[in-house]
Amino acid sequence: MSATRTHSHRAEAKVLFSRFCRTIGKSEGTSPGCLSLDYTACYGGYAIIEYMEGGGESKPFGRERFTPRDFCSAITLAIETAEYLRREQK
């Protein structure tokens, strides 16, 4: 994969993560109850972190990390699923 395409997926991942947070009603940030998008290439890519009271953190959507491309695919599915369920509840 080219460096340009990888950069494009990283930019897309940030936008999609913000949309995901809005969709599920969570705030982005590092305060307790907030979600943060963590990227570490040497550990495999992206993971979503939730900050806990008392300074801890968890990975509420699983411990697996995703490459930028795979993260974009997975988070898009999660957004679309949440939006579908919201429509079905109305």
LUMFIMAR-376532 format. One record per residue: y, x, z of N, C-alpha, C in turn. Coordinates in steps of 0.05 Angstrom, whole numbers. Each point is the difference from the previous one (the first is absolute). Last residue first. Example, Ala and Ser with C-alpha at 12.3 -4.5 7.8 and 13.67 -1.06 7.14 Angstrom:
REM LUMFIMAR-376532
<r><n_py>-45</n_py><n_px>257</n_px><n_pz>142</n_pz><ca_py>24</ca_py><ca_px>16</ca_px><ca_pz>1</ca_pz><c_py>22</c_py><c_px>-15</c_px><c_pz>14</c_pz></r>
<r><n_py>-115</n_py><n_px>6</n_px><n_pz>-1</n_pz><ca_py>24</ca_py><ca_px>-18</ca_px><ca_pz>0</ca_pz><c_py>24</c_py><c_px>18</c_px><c_pz>0</c_pz></r>
This chain:
REM LUMFIMAR-376532
<r><n_py>69</n_py><n_px>-756</n_px><n_pz>323</n_pz><ca_py>22</ca_py><ca_px>-19</ca_px><ca_pz>-3</ca_pz><c_py>-10</c_py><c_px>-27</c_px><c_pz>-8</c_pz></r>
<r><n_py>-54</n_py><n_px>80</n_px><n_pz>8</n_pz><ca_py>5</ca_py><ca_px>-12</ca_px><ca_pz>25</ca_pz><c_py>22</c_py><c_px>-21</c_px><c_pz>-1</c_pz></r>
<r><n_py>-24</n_py><n_px>55</n_px><n_pz>-75</n_pz><ca_py>-22</ca_py><ca_px>-19</ca_px><ca_pz>6</ca_pz><c_py>5</c_py><c_px>-14</c_px><c_pz>26</c_pz></r>
<r><n_py>59</n_py><n_px>70</n_px><n_pz>-27</n_pz><ca_py>3</ca_py><ca_px>-24</ca_px><ca_pz>-17</ca_pz><c_py>-21</c_py><c_px>-21</c_px><c_pz>6</c_pz></r>
<r><n_py>-6</n_py><n_px>82</n_px><n_pz>46</n_pz><ca_py>24</ca_py><ca_px>-15</ca_px><ca_pz>9</ca_pz><c_py>4</c_py><c_px>-25</c_px><c_pz>-17</c_pz></r>
<r><n_py>-69</n_py><n_px>59</n_px><n_pz>-25</n_pz><ca_py>-7</ca_py><ca_px>-15</ca_px><ca_pz>24</ca_pz><c_py>24</c_py><c_px>-16</c_px><c_pz>11</c_pz></r>
<r><n_py>15</n_py><n_px>57</n_px><n_pz>-74</n_pz><ca_py>-18</ca_py><ca_px>-22</ca_px><ca_pz>-7</ca_pz><c_py>-7</c_py><c_px>-17</c_px><c_pz>24</c_pz></r>
<r><n_py>50</n_py><n_px>79</n_px><n_pz>14</n_pz><ca_py>16</ca_py><ca_px>-20</ca_px><ca_pz>-13</ca_pz><c_py>-17</c_py><c_px>-25</c_px><c_pz>-8</c_pz></r>
<r><n_py>-45</n_py><n_px>75</n_px><n_pz>35</n_pz><ca_py>17</ca_py><ca_px>-13</ca_px><ca_pz>21</ca_pz><c_py>17</c_py><c_px>-22</c_px><c_pz>-12</c_pz></r>
<r><n_py>-51</n_py><n_px>51</n_px><n_pz>-60</n_pz><ca_py>-17</ca_py><ca_px>-16</ca_px><ca_pz>17</ca_pz><c_py>16</c_py><c_px>-15</c_px><c_pz>21</c_pz></r>
<r><n_py>44</n_py><n_px>62</n_px><n_pz>-55</n_pz><ca_py>-7</ca_py><ca_px>-24</ca_px><ca_pz>-16</ca_pz><c_py>-18</c_py><c_px>-18</c_px><c_pz>17</c_pz></r>
<r><n_py>23</n_py><n_px>83</n_px><n_pz>37</n_pz><ca_py>24</ca_py><ca_px>-16</ca_px><ca_pz>-3</ca_pz><c_py>-7</c_py><c_px>-27</c_px><c_pz>-13</c_pz></r>
<r><n_py>-69</n_py><n_px>65</n_px><n_pz>5</n_pz><ca_py>7</ca_py><ca_px>-11</ca_px><ca_pz>27</ca_pz><c_py>24</c_py><c_px>-19</c_px><c_pz>-1</c_pz></r>
<r><n_py>-24</n_py><n_px>48</n_px><n_pz>-78</n_pz><ca_py>-19</ca_py><ca_px>-21</ca_px><ca_pz>5</ca_pz><c_py>5</c_py><c_px>-13</c_px><c_pz>27</c_pz></r>
<r><n_py>53</n_py><n_px>73</n_px><n_pz>-22</n_pz><ca_py>6</ca_py><ca_px>-22</ca_px><ca_pz>-18</ca_pz><c_py>-19</c_py><c_px>-23</c_px><c_pz>5</c_pz></r>
<r><n_py>-16</n_py><n_px>80</n_px><n_pz>44</n_pz><ca_py>22</ca_py><ca_px>-14</ca_px><ca_pz>13</ca_pz><c_py>9</c_py><c_px>-24</c_px><c_pz>-18</c_pz></r>
<r><n_py>-69</n_py><n_px>57</n_px><n_pz>-33</n_pz><ca_py>-9</ca_py><ca_px>-14</ca_px><ca_pz>24</ca_pz><c_py>23</c_py><c_px>-16</c_px><c_pz>12</c_pz></r>
<r><n_py>19</n_py><n_px>55</n_px><n_pz>-76</n_pz><ca_py>-18</ca_py><ca_px>-21</ca_px><ca_pz>-7</ca_pz><c_py>-8</c_py><c_px>-17</c_px><c_pz>25</c_pz></r>
<r><n_py>53</n_py><n_px>76</n_px><n_pz>14</n_pz><ca_py>15</ca_py><ca_px>-20</ca_px><ca_pz>-15</ca_pz><c_py>-18</c_py><c_px>-24</c_px><c_pz>-8</c_pz></r>
<r><n_py>-41</n_py><n_px>75</n_px><n_pz>40</n_pz><ca_py>16</ca_py><ca_px>-14</ca_px><ca_pz>19</ca_pz><c_py>16</c_py><c_px>-23</c_px><c_pz>-14</c_pz></r>
<r><n_py>-49</n_py><n_px>60</n_px><n_pz>-53</n_pz><ca_py>-17</ca_py><ca_px>-19</ca_px><ca_pz>13</ca_pz><c_py>15</c_py><c_px>-17</c_px><c_pz>21</c_pz></r>
<r><n_py>48</n_py><n_px>69</n_px><n_pz>-44</n_pz><ca_py>-9</ca_py><ca_px>-20</ca_px><ca_pz>-20</ca_pz><c_py>-17</c_py><c_px>-21</c_px><c_pz>14</c_pz></r>
<r><n_py>27</n_py><n_px>75</n_px><n_pz>52</n_pz><ca_py>23</ca_py><ca_px>-17</ca_px><ca_pz>-7</ca_pz><c_py>-9</c_py><c_px>-23</c_px><c_pz>-19</c_pz></r>
<r><n_py>-76</n_py><n_px>34</n_px><n_pz>62</n_pz><ca_py>17</ca_py><ca_px>14</ca_px><ca_pz>-19</ca_pz><c_py>23</c_py><c_px>-19</c_px><c_pz>-7</c_pz></r>
<r><n_py>-46</n_py><n_px>-15</n_px><n_pz>94</n_pz><ca_py>-3</ca_py><ca_px>-6</ca_px><ca_pz>-28</ca_pz><c_py>18</c_py><c_px>18</c_px><c_pz>-17</c_pz></r>
<r><n_py>-57</n_py><n_px>-8</n_px><n_pz>104</n_pz><ca_py>25</ca_py><ca_px>6</ca_px><ca_pz>-14</ca_pz><c_py>-5</c_py><c_px>-4</c_px><c_pz>-30</c_pz></r>
<r><n_py>-49</n_py><n_px>-43</n_px><n_pz>95</n_pz><ca_py>-1</ca_py><ca_px>14</ca_px><ca_pz>-26</ca_pz><c_py>27</c_py><c_px>5</c_px><c_pz>-11</c_pz></r>
<r><n_py>-22</n_py><n_px>-50</n_px><n_pz>81</n_pz><ca_py>6</ca_py><ca_px>29</ca_px><ca_pz>3</ca_pz><c_py>0</c_py><c_px>15</c_px><c_pz>-26</c_pz></r>
<r><n_py>25</n_py><n_px>-109</n_px><n_pz>22</n_pz><ca_py>-22</ca_py><ca_px>19</ca_px><ca_pz>-5</ca_pz><c_py>10</c_py><c_px>29</c_px><c_pz>0</c_pz></r>
<r><n_py>57</n_py><n_px>-74</n_px><n_pz>18</n_pz><ca_py>-13</ca_py><ca_px>-8</ca_px><ca_pz>-25</ca_pz><c_py>-22</c_py><c_px>19</c_px><c_pz>-8</c_pz></r>
<r><n_py>58</n_py><n_px>11</n_px><n_pz>79</n_pz><ca_py>-11</ca_py><ca_px>-28</ca_px><ca_pz>1</ca_pz><c_py>-15</c_py><c_px>-9</c_px><c_pz>-25</c_pz></r>
<r><n_py>25</n_py><n_px>91</n_px><n_pz>54</n_pz><ca_py>-2</ca_py><ca_px>-6</ca_px><ca_pz>-28</ca_pz><c_py>-14</c_py><c_px>-27</c_px><c_pz>-3</c_pz></r>
<r><n_py>64</n_py><n_px>47</n_px><n_pz>83</n_pz><ca_py>-26</ca_py><ca_px>-8</ca_px><ca_pz>-10</ca_pz><c_py>1</c_py><c_px>-3</c_px><c_pz>-30</c_pz></r>
<r><n_py>55</n_py><n_px>50</n_px><n_pz>93</n_pz><ca_py>0</ca_py><ca_px>-12</ca_px><ca_pz>-27</ca_pz><c_py>-29</c_py><c_px>-8</c_px><c_pz>-8</c_pz></r>
<r><n_py>69</n_py><n_px>22</n_px><n_pz>95</n_pz><ca_py>-24</ca_py><ca_px>4</ca_px><ca_pz>-16</ca_pz><c_py>4</c_py><c_px>-11</c_px><c_pz>-28</c_pz></r>
<r><n_py>65</n_py><n_px>-5</n_px><n_pz>76</n_pz><ca_py>0</ca_py><ca_px>24</ca_px><ca_pz>-17</ca_pz><c_py>-24</c_py><c_px>5</c_px><c_pz>-17</c_pz></r>
<r><n_py>29</n_py><n_px>-74</n_px><n_pz>63</n_pz><ca_py>-9</ca_py><ca_px>23</ca_px><ca_pz>14</ca_pz><c_py>-3</c_py><c_px>25</c_px><c_pz>-18</c_pz></r>
<r><n_py>-9</n_py><n_px>-93</n_px><n_pz>-47</n_pz><ca_py>15</ca_py><ca_px>4</ca_px><ca_pz>25</ca_pz><c_py>-11</c_py><c_px>25</c_px><c_pz>14</c_pz></r>
<r><n_py>-16</n_py><n_px>1</n_px><n_pz>-104</n_pz><ca_py>-7</ca_py><ca_px>-16</ca_px><ca_pz>23</ca_pz><c_py>19</c_py><c_px>5</c_px><c_pz>23</c_pz></r>
<r><n_py>-5</n_py><n_px>7</n_px><n_pz>-116</n_pz><ca_py>8</ca_py><ca_px>13</ca_px><ca_pz>25</ca_pz><c_py>-4</c_py><c_px>-19</c_px><c_pz>23</c_pz></r>
<r><n_py>-50</n_py><n_px>11</n_px><n_pz>-100</n_pz><ca_py>15</ca_py><ca_px>-19</ca_px><ca_pz>17</ca_pz><c_py>6</c_py><c_px>14</c_px><c_pz>26</c_pz></r>
<r><n_py>-25</n_py><n_px>32</n_px><n_pz>-108</n_pz><ca_py>-1</ca_py><ca_px>5</ca_px><ca_pz>29</ca_pz><c_py>16</c_py><c_px>-22</c_px><c_pz>14</c_pz></r>
<r><n_py>-54</n_py><n_px>22</n_px><n_pz>-100</n_pz><ca_py>20</ca_py><ca_px>-15</ca_px><ca_pz>14</ca_pz><c_py>-3</c_py><c_px>3</c_px><c_pz>30</c_pz></r>
<r><n_py>-24</n_py><n_px>69</n_px><n_pz>-86</n_pz><ca_py>-11</ca_py><ca_px>-17</ca_px><ca_pz>20</ca_pz><c_py>23</c_py><c_px>-16</c_px><c_pz>13</c_pz></r>
<r><n_py>-23</n_py><n_px>73</n_px><n_pz>-92</n_pz><ca_py>15</ca_py><ca_px>-19</ca_px><ca_pz>16</ca_pz><c_py>-17</c_py><c_px>-15</c_px><c_pz>20</c_pz></r>
<r><n_py>-33</n_py><n_px>96</n_px><n_pz>-39</n_pz><ca_py>20</ca_py><ca_px>-18</ca_px><ca_pz>-11</ca_pz><c_py>13</c_py><c_px>-18</c_px><c_pz>21</c_pz></r>
<r><n_py>-68</n_py><n_px>76</n_px><n_pz>7</n_pz><ca_py>-10</ca_py><ca_px>-20</ca_px><ca_pz>-19</ca_pz><c_py>21</c_py><c_px>-20</c_px><c_pz>-9</c_pz></r>
<r><n_py>7</n_py><n_px>81</n_px><n_pz>58</n_pz><ca_py>-20</ca_py><ca_px>-18</ca_px><ca_pz>13</ca_pz><c_py>-8</c_py><c_px>-23</c_px><c_pz>-18</c_pz></r>
<r><n_py>65</n_py><n_px>66</n_px><n_pz>-27</n_pz><ca_py>-24</ca_py><ca_px>16</ca_px><ca_pz>7</ca_pz><c_py>-21</c_py><c_px>-17</c_px><c_pz>15</c_pz></r>
<r><n_py>86</n_py><n_px>-38</n_px><n_pz>-27</n_pz><ca_py>-17</ca_py><ca_px>7</ca_px><ca_pz>-23</ca_pz><c_py>-26</c_py><c_px>14</c_px><c_pz>9</c_pz></r>
<r><n_py>63</n_py><n_px>-71</n_px><n_pz>50</n_pz><ca_py>-9</ca_py><ca_px>27</ca_px><ca_pz>5</ca_pz><c_py>-20</c_py><c_px>7</c_px><c_pz>-21</c_pz></r>
<r><n_py>71</n_py><n_px>-85</n_px><n_pz>34</n_pz><ca_py>-12</ca_py><ca_px>14</ca_px><ca_pz>-23</ca_pz><c_py>-5</c_py><c_px>29</c_px><c_pz>8</c_pz></r>
<r><n_py>25</n_py><n_px>-105</n_px><n_pz>44</n_pz><ca_py>-5</ca_py><ca_px>28</ca_px><ca_pz>5</ca_pz><c_py>-13</c_py><c_px>12</c_px><c_pz>-25</c_pz></r>
<r><n_py>61</n_py><n_px>-91</n_px><n_pz>32</n_pz><ca_py>-18</ca_py><ca_px>11</ca_px><ca_pz>-21</ca_pz><c_py>-2</c_py><c_px>30</c_px><c_pz>4</c_pz></r>
<r><n_py>20</n_py><n_px>-82</n_px><n_pz>75</n_pz><ca_py>11</ca_py><ca_px>23</ca_px><ca_pz>-15</ca_pz><c_py>-21</c_py><c_px>9</c_px><c_pz>-20</c_pz></r>
<r><n_py>29</n_py><n_px>-89</n_px><n_pz>72</n_pz><ca_py>-18</ca_py><ca_px>14</ca_px><ca_pz>-18</ca_pz><c_py>14</c_py><c_px>22</c_px><c_pz>-14</c_pz></r>
<r><n_py>17</n_py><n_px>-54</n_px><n_pz>101</n_pz><ca_py>8</ca_py><ca_px>5</ca_px><ca_pz>-28</ca_pz><c_py>-22</c_py><c_px>15</c_px><c_pz>-15</c_pz></r>
<r><n_py>-1</n_py><n_px>-21</n_px><n_pz>95</n_pz><ca_py>-4</ca_py><ca_px>-24</ca_px><ca_pz>-16</ca_pz><c_py>7</c_py><c_px>3</c_px><c_pz>-29</c_pz></r>
<r><n_py>45</n_py><n_px>67</n_px><n_pz>68</n_pz><ca_py>-24</ca_py><ca_px>-15</ca_px><ca_pz>5</ca_pz><c_py>-1</c_py><c_px>-26</c_px><c_pz>-16</c_pz></r>
<r><n_py>57</n_py><n_px>76</n_px><n_pz>-45</n_pz><ca_py>1</ca_py><ca_px>-14</ca_px><ca_pz>26</ca_pz><c_py>-26</c_py><c_px>-15</c_px><c_pz>4</c_pz></r>
<r><n_py>27</n_py><n_px>50</n_px><n_pz>-80</n_pz><ca_py>-16</ca_py><ca_px>14</ca_px><ca_pz>19</ca_pz><c_py>2</c_py><c_px>-11</c_px><c_pz>28</c_pz></r>
<r><n_py>10</n_py><n_px>-47</n_px><n_pz>-105</n_pz><ca_py>13</ca_py><ca_px>18</ca_px><ca_pz>19</ca_pz><c_py>-20</c_py><c_px>13</c_px><c_pz>18</c_pz></r>
<r><n_py>11</n_py><n_px>-97</n_px><n_pz>-61</n_pz><ca_py>-6</ca_py><ca_px>28</ca_px><ca_pz>-5</ca_pz><c_py>14</c_py><c_px>17</c_px><c_pz>21</c_pz></r>
<r><n_py>-35</n_py><n_px>-106</n_px><n_pz>12</n_pz><ca_py>23</ca_py><ca_px>18</ca_px><ca_pz>-6</ca_pz><c_py>-11</c_py><c_px>28</c_px><c_pz>-6</c_pz></r>
<r><n_py>-48</n_py><n_px>-100</n_px><n_pz>-17</n_pz><ca_py>1</ca_py><ca_px>23</ca_px><ca_pz>17</ca_pz><c_py>24</c_py><c_px>17</c_px><c_pz>-8</c_pz></r>
<r><n_py>-41</n_py><n_px>-83</n_px><n_pz>-42</n_pz><ca_py>19</ca_py><ca_px>-4</ca_px><ca_pz>22</ca_pz><c_py>1</c_py><c_px>22</c_px><c_pz>20</c_pz></r>
<r><n_py>-50</n_py><n_px>-11</n_px><n_pz>-87</n_pz><ca_py>-15</ca_py><ca_px>-7</ca_px><ca_pz>25</ca_pz><c_py>18</c_py><c_px>-3</c_px><c_pz>24</c_pz></r>
<r><n_py>38</n_py><n_px>19</n_px><n_pz>-86</n_pz><ca_py>-19</ca_py><ca_px>-21</ca_px><ca_pz>-5</ca_pz><c_py>-15</c_py><c_px>-8</c_px><c_pz>26</c_pz></r>
<r><n_py>60</n_py><n_px>75</n_px><n_pz>-2</n_pz><ca_py>15</ca_py><ca_px>-26</ca_px><ca_pz>-1</ca_pz><c_py>-20</c_py><c_px>-23</c_px><c_pz>-2</c_pz></r>
<r><n_py>-37</n_py><n_px>85</n_px><n_pz>-4</n_pz><ca_py>11</ca_py><ca_px>-5</ca_px><ca_pz>27</ca_pz><c_py>14</c_py><c_px>-26</c_px><c_pz>0</c_pz></r>
<r><n_py>-30</n_py><n_px>30</n_px><n_pz>-83</n_pz><ca_py>-23</ca_py><ca_px>-8</ca_px><ca_pz>17</ca_pz><c_py>11</c_py><c_px>-7</c_px><c_pz>28</c_pz></r>
<r><n_py>61</n_py><n_px>37</n_px><n_pz>-61</n_pz><ca_py>-7</ca_py><ca_px>-28</ca_px><ca_pz>-7</ca_pz><c_py>-22</c_py><c_px>-11</c_px><c_pz>18</c_pz></r>
<r><n_py>21</n_py><n_px>90</n_px><n_pz>9</n_pz><ca_py>23</ca_py><ca_px>-16</ca_px><ca_pz>10</ca_pz><c_py>-6</c_py><c_px>-29</c_px><c_pz>-6</c_pz></r>
<r><n_py>-60</n_py><n_px>60</n_px><n_pz>-37</n_pz><ca_py>-3</ca_py><ca_px>-1</ca_px><ca_pz>29</ca_pz><c_py>22</c_py><c_px>-17</c_px><c_pz>13</c_pz></r>
<r><n_py>4</n_py><n_px>18</n_px><n_pz>-92</n_pz><ca_py>-21</ca_py><ca_px>-19</ca_px><ca_pz>6</ca_pz><c_py>-4</c_py><c_px>-3</c_px><c_pz>30</c_pz></r>
<r><n_py>60</n_py><n_px>66</n_px><n_pz>-31</n_pz><ca_py>11</ca_py><ca_px>-27</ca_px><ca_pz>-6</ca_pz><c_py>-21</c_py><c_px>-21</c_px><c_pz>8</c_pz></r>
<r><n_py>-27</n_py><n_px>89</n_px><n_pz>8</n_pz><ca_py>21</ca_py><ca_px>-6</ca_px><ca_pz>20</ca_pz><c_py>11</c_py><c_px>-28</c_px><c_pz>-5</c_pz></r>
<r><n_py>-62</n_py><n_px>33</n_px><n_pz>-62</n_pz><ca_py>-13</ca_py><ca_px>-5</ca_px><ca_pz>25</ca_pz><c_py>21</c_py><c_px>-7</c_px><c_pz>21</c_pz></r>
<r><n_py>29</n_py><n_px>28</n_px><n_pz>-85</n_pz><ca_py>-11</ca_py><ca_px>-27</ca_px><ca_pz>-1</ca_pz><c_py>-12</c_py><c_px>-7</c_px><c_pz>27</c_pz></r>
<r><n_py>27</n_py><n_px>88</n_px><n_pz>-12</n_pz><ca_py>24</ca_py><ca_px>-17</ca_px><ca_pz>1</ca_pz><c_py>-9</c_py><c_px>-30</c_px><c_pz>1</c_pz></r>
<r><n_py>-67</n_py><n_px>63</n_px><n_pz>-12</n_pz><ca_py>11</ca_py><ca_px>2</ca_px><ca_pz>27</ca_pz><c_py>24</c_py><c_px>-17</c_px><c_pz>3</c_pz></r>
<r><n_py>-40</n_py><n_px>5</n_px><n_pz>-85</n_pz><ca_py>-17</ca_py><ca_px>-15</ca_px><ca_pz>18</ca_pz><c_py>11</c_py><c_px>2</c_px><c_pz>29</c_pz></r>
<r><n_py>43</n_py><n_px>52</n_px><n_pz>-65</n_pz><ca_py>4</ca_py><ca_px>-28</ca_px><ca_pz>-6</ca_pz><c_py>-16</c_py><c_px>-18</c_px><c_pz>19</c_pz></r>
<r><n_py>-14</n_py><n_px>93</n_px><n_pz>2</n_pz><ca_py>26</ca_py><ca_px>-7</ca_px><ca_pz>12</ca_pz><c_py>6</c_py><c_px>-29</c_px><c_pz>-4</c_pz></r>
<r><n_py>-76</n_py><n_px>32</n_px><n_pz>-43</n_pz><ca_py>-4</ca_py><ca_px>0</ca_px><ca_pz>29</ca_pz><c_py>26</c_py><c_px>-7</c_px><c_pz>15</c_pz></r>
<r><n_py>5</n_py><n_px>12</n_px><n_pz>-93</n_pz><ca_py>-14</ca_py><ca_px>-25</ca_px><ca_pz>7</ca_pz><c_py>-5</c_py><c_px>-2</c_px><c_pz>29</c_pz></r>
<r><n_py>38</n_py><n_px>80</n_px><n_pz>-31</n_pz><ca_py>19</ca_py><ca_px>-22</ca_px><ca_pz>-4</ca_pz><c_py>-13</c_py><c_px>-27</c_px><c_pz>8</c_pz></r>
<r><n_py>-52</n_py><n_px>79</n_px><n_pz>-2</n_pz><ca_py>18</ca_py><ca_px>-1</ca_px><ca_pz>24</ca_pz><c_py>19</c_py><c_px>-23</c_px><c_pz>-2</c_pz></r>
<r><n_py>-95</n_py><n_px>-10</n_px><n_pz>-49</n_pz><ca_py>24</ca_py><ca_px>16</ca_px><ca_pz>-2</ca_pz><c_py>17</c_py><c_px>-2</c_px><c_pz>25</c_pz></r>
<r><n_py>-108</n_py><n_px>-8</n_px><n_pz>-8</n_pz><ca_py>23</ca_py><ca_px>-17</ca_px><ca_pz>0</ca_pz><c_py>25</c_py><c_px>18</c_px><c_pz>0</c_pz></r>
